[in-house]
Amino acid sequence: CSWNKSALYDAFYQGLCSRLKDILATIDLPKSLDELIDLVIRLDRRYKERQQERIHESRQTTRTLHHWNSPVSVRAKENTYLSNKSSDFPEPMQLGRGGLSKEERERRFKENLCLYCGGSGHRVN
């Protein structure tokens, strides 16, 4: 059975998954089968890369949501510096949040907590 170029092109296109056909519907199709194959391979690779990016982004979002959904007592411990009098902090609209008090810095250091956020499992000096 000998197929002509047009039949091969159509057979290849018809065999593509709907996801790739949907992407191809938004652009001008290449004229040759070889160009179509190259394009589909690039699109499929990029789609898979994007899926991995989404997984990574989802994990980042989950971590962030987990932090904000944690009990208030945990967040309060992480942000002990907020319990200081408001006069200890810079005026609103000044950049930065000011430094830790000497006592808070020593406490975080002794408890092996991050000096930046007060969290455990990592450390920023």
C-alpha angles and dihedrals in degrees: 000000000000117000123198122229094262093053091049091049092050093045091051093047093047090052094057120106118256092250092061093042089053091053092046090051089068096057140046110272119238116253098230131057091232091055091047091051092049091048094048091050091052092046092048092049091049091048091053091048089052091050089055090049090052091051090051092046090049091053090050091050091048091053091050093047091047089055094051093042093052117110115283091242090061093049091046091054090049091051101039090143088073091066090069119099113281089239088068090067131074118263116275114277093031111124119250129026098251127248130294119264115255090250094050092047091052092046093052091046092051092047091047092242128151110270091214104050104006092239126137130234095050137044137216117187 
